[in-house]
Amino acid sequence: MRILLVEDESELAHWLARSLARHGGFVVDWADDGELAERRLAVEEFDAIVLDLGLPKMDGHTFLTRLRARDDRTPVLVLTARDSLAERINTLHEGADDFVRKPFVIEELEARLIALIRRSRGREHPRLTLGALSLDTAAQRFTVNGQSLALSPREFAVLKVLIQKSGEPISKQLILDRISSDDKEINLEAVEVLIHRLRKKLGNTGTQIETLRGMGYCLERAGAD
């Protein structure tokens, strides 16, 4: 899952990015002001936004209001040191989905992010299924008919992106953006190799990875038209 962290305190931002990657397997992109975050959202797709309200150039309230005004429904979790009832009500009216009060523990932030993303997709349970293949997002593992599917960390990351968007074409660049953070060995050619390996491992799952010329890849049921 790919997160946009909008936070101007660099020390906190680096700690959050490392912690979310380690605890929840998130890929975290960082913007240190509201204007930069807005530009990134215009051309990139994220599963959720973690937003600090006290930002330079464009504060969090303005950013949030403009985000919702253009009908961007990306879930937003607000980090705040100001926990008054009036503050929470105003920010909810502006379009926030949830709050975490500073200081916080990373486990709470991770749990709230997973819940937000799950709700935004209209799912009650953190499980994605296609054919015999299933991803338990809480346990961070794939199973086939209840049996664990052996995957390398990189294979897991690619397949996770594909099942989250099953039935939709996904470009190699989008896959790369969602699985790569500090791993400099991952590039577009490496994505092709990982797709090749995954195709072999998905042989008995009732699913297949189709190549769509000029568009990328699509995970779908085997034999689908």
N, C-alpha and C positions, 0 to 999 in steps of 0.2 A: 504494500500500500504506500502510495506516494503522498507526502505531506509537505505543504508550504508553511514554513515557520516565519512569521513576520514579527521580528523582535530586534530592537536596536542595541540591547546589551550583548556584546559579542561573547563574553565569557559564559553567560547563561545560554545563549544560542548554541554554542559549540557543545556544552554539556548536554543540552536537550537532544541535539542531533545524534550524538554518540549513544546516549542512553536509550533513545527510542529505537535506534538501529539494533542495539544489543538485546534489549528486552522484548521488543515486539516485531523485529524484522522490518521496520519501516524504512523507506528511503526518504530522507529529509532534505529539502532544498530550503535555503535561507535567503530572506530578503530583509535588509536592515532599515527600510523605511517604507511607508505606504505607497509612494509613487512607484518604486521599483516593483513592489508586490503587484500592483495594478497592471503594470506593463507585462509582467510574467504571466499573469492570469489571462491576458488577452491572447496569448499564443500557446499556452501550455495547459495541460489538464492535471488536476490533483484530486485525490480522494477526500481530502479535508484540509482546512486551514487552522493553524494555531496562531492566534492574534493577540498581541499586546496592544493595549489602548494608547499608551503614551509614546507615540512614534514621532520622529521628525518629519518635516516636509508635508506629510498628510497624516493626521492623527487617526487612531483606530476607529473612532466613531464615524468620521468622514469616509474612510475606506469602506467600512461596513455598509453605510448607507448607499454609496455608489455601486458597490457590488450587487446589492439586492435590486437597485433601480434598473440595472441592465439584465435582470432576471437570471443572474448567476446563482445557482442553488447549491453550490459547494458547501458542505457542512462547515460551520465556523465554531471553534472552541476558543473562548476568550480567557486570556490570563489577566488577572486583575489583582491589584493590592487594595483596591477600593471596593469594599464588599457591602456597601449600603443597599437597602432595599430599592431606593430610588435609582441608584446606578444600575442595578440588575434589570429593573423594569424598563428603563430607557434603552439599555443595550439590547434587550429582547425585542423591543419595538423596532429597533434599527435592523434586526435580522440575525442576532446571535442565536446559536442553538444550545450552547451550554457554557458553563463557567468553571474555572479552577482558580481558587484563590492562592496567591503567593503568600508564604512558601508552600510547596506541595511536594508530595512523594511521586516518583516517576510511575509507580504501579497504578496510581489513581488516574494520572493523565493518560496512560496507555489504555486503561479499561474504558475511560470515557470516549477516547478517540474511536476505539473499536465499536462501541455502542452507537456512536454517531454515524459512522460509515455504514454499519449494518442497517440502521433505521433509514438512512437515505436511500438504500437500495430496496427497501420494502421487505426486508427479511427479518423474521423473528428470532432465528437461530443462526449462530455463526458457522453455517455449513453450506457449502456450494456443491452441487451434484450434477453430473452429466453422465448418462449411461451408468456403468458400474463404478465410475471414478468419482471420488468425493474428497473435498478439502475441508478439514476441520480447522477453522481459523483460530480457534482457542488453543488447540493442541499443536497447531502449526505442522500438520502432516497430511499427506494424501493416503487414501486407502482405496483398494479395489475389492468390492464385495466384502468390506470389513477388514481386509488384510492390508498391512502397511505396504506401500509402494516405495521401494528403495530408490532414492534420488540424491544426487549431490546437491549441495547448497545452491549452486547456480542453476541446476536443472529445476529445483524446487521453485526458485524465484521466477523463472520464465513460465513454468506451468501455472503458477499462481496468477500471473498477469493474464494468461490466456483463459483460464476458467472464470476469472472475474468478469471477462468480457466475452464469454462464450457465445458463439453465433454471430459475432461482429468481427470485421476485419481489423487487424492491428498491425501497424507498420513495424518494421525492425527498429526504427528509431524510437518509437514509443515504448517498445519493449526495453530497449537499452536505457531510456530515460528512467524507467520505473524500477530497474533492477540494479543500476550502477550508482554508486556513491563515490567511495574512495578507491574502488577496484580498477586500477589503470589497465589491467589485462583484458577487461571486457570491452569489445568493440563490435561493430556490425558483423564482421566475419565470425566472431565468437558466438554471436546469437545464432547464426546459421548452423554452426556445429552443434550447439545445444538443442536446437530444433530437431536436427537429424537424430541425435541420441534419444530424445523424447519420443519420437515416432516409433522407435524400436520398442521402447518400454510401454507404450500405450497399446500394443498389439491386441491384448485380450481385455481391454477395458470398455469396449463399446463406443470408444471415441477415437477421433483422428484429427490430425493437424493438416488442414488444407492450405496450399499456397495459392494466393489470389494475385495474379499477375498485376504488378503496378500498385498493389494495395497492401500486401503483407501476408499475414497468416491468420487463420481462423480455426478455433477449436470447436468441433461439432460432433454430433453423433455419427458413428460409422454408418456409411450407406446413405447418409442424408443427401437429398437432391441439392 
